[in-house]
Amino acid sequence: MSLPWYQTWFNTPYYHDLYQHRDLTEARGFIESLCQNLGVNEGEIAIDMACGRGRHAQVLANQGLETLGIDLSPESIAFANQFAHEGLEFRVGNMLEPLQAPP
């Protein structure tokens, strides 16, 4: 039996080619607007489900939120982990399953 499409598509070279024009500047504009419209405050908690390589999670953490990024792709999480720091954590996980407490 083959894997569901979402377990393979997001780690293909073509997927990354499609999104190569997306960067931190674009993510920053989106996250700043979202936080302002939702009234999100520094120190709150954010979970970025399907975080990919972590650009939105980086911006959330830079806004002062305790941020957890979760993605199915071990390769994407390995890439995102270069940006991890206190207040910004990345984990391999499936957003369709209950979130596990950290070890």
C-alpha positions as CSV (number, residue, x, y, z in Angstrom):
1,M,0.0,0.0,0.0
2,S,1.4,3.4,-0.9
3,L,1.7,6.3,1.4
4,P,-0.9,9.1,1.4
5,W,0.1,11.9,-1.0
6,Y,0.7,14.4,1.9
7,Q,3.4,12.1,3.3
8,T,5.5,12.4,0.2
9,W,4.5,15.5,-1.8
10,F,5.9,18.1,0.7
11,N,9.4,16.7,0.4
12,T,9.7,16.5,-3.3
13,P,12.1,18.8,-5.2
14,Y,9.1,20.1,-7.3
15,Y,7.3,21.3,-4.1
16,H,10.4,23.3,-3.0
17,D,10.7,24.7,-6.5
18,L,7.1,25.9,-6.3
19,Y,7.7,27.7,-3.0
20,Q,11.2,29.0,-3.6
21,H,9.9,32.6,-4.0
22,R,8.5,32.5,-0.5
23,D,10.8,34.0,2.1
24,L,11.0,35.5,5.5
25,T,9.9,38.9,4.3
26,E,6.7,37.5,2.9
27,A,6.2,35.4,6.1
28,R,6.9,38.4,8.3
29,G,4.2,40.5,6.6
30,F,1.7,37.7,7.0
31,I,2.5,36.9,10.6
32,E,2.6,40.5,11.8
33,S,-0.8,41.2,10.2
34,L,-2.2,38.0,11.6
35,C,-0.9,38.7,15.2
36,Q,-2.2,42.2,15.1
37,N,-5.7,41.2,13.8
38,L,-6.0,38.4,16.4
39,G,-4.6,40.4,19.3
40,V,-1.8,38.0,19.9
41,N,0.6,39.2,22.7
42,E,4.2,38.5,23.4
43,G,4.7,35.5,25.6
44,E,1.7,33.5,24.3
45,I,2.1,30.1,22.7
46,A,1.9,29.4,19.0
47,I,1.9,26.0,17.3
48,D,2.7,26.0,13.5
49,M,1.2,22.9,12.2
50,A,2.7,21.7,8.9
51,C,5.5,24.2,9.4
52,G,7.7,22.9,6.6
53,R,11.1,24.4,6.8
54,G,10.0,26.8,9.6
55,R,9.8,30.3,8.1
56,H,6.5,31.2,9.7
57,A,7.6,29.6,13.0
58,Q,10.7,31.7,13.0
59,V,8.7,34.9,12.6
60,L,6.3,33.8,15.4
61,A,9.2,33.3,17.7
62,N,10.7,36.6,16.7
63,Q,7.4,38.2,17.7
64,G,8.0,37.0,21.2
65,L,5.8,33.9,21.1
66,E,6.8,30.5,22.5
67,T,6.7,28.6,19.2
68,L,6.5,24.9,18.3
69,G,6.7,23.9,14.6
70,I,5.5,20.5,13.6
71,D,5.8,18.8,10.2
72,L,5.6,15.3,8.7
73,S,8.8,15.7,6.8
74,P,12.0,14.7,8.8
75,E,14.0,16.5,6.1
76,S,12.1,19.7,6.5
77,I,12.4,19.6,10.3
78,A,16.1,18.9,10.0
79,F,16.4,22.0,7.9
80,A,14.2,24.1,10.3
81,N,16.3,22.9,13.3
82,Q,19.1,25.2,12.3
83,F,16.9,28.1,13.4
84,A,15.8,26.5,16.7
85,H,16.6,28.3,19.9
86,E,15.0,28.9,23.3
87,G,11.4,29.7,22.5
88,L,11.5,28.0,19.1
89,E,11.3,24.2,18.8
90,F,10.7,21.9,15.9
91,R,9.4,18.3,15.9
92,V,8.5,15.7,13.4
93,G,4.8,15.0,13.8
94,N,1.4,14.5,12.1
95,M,-1.2,17.2,12.7
96,L,-3.8,14.5,12.2
97,E,-2.7,12.9,15.4
98,P,-2.8,14.1,19.1
99,L,0.2,16.3,20.0
100,Q,2.6,14.4,22.2
101,A,4.2,16.1,25.3
102,P,7.9,16.7,24.9
103,P,10.2,13.9,26.3
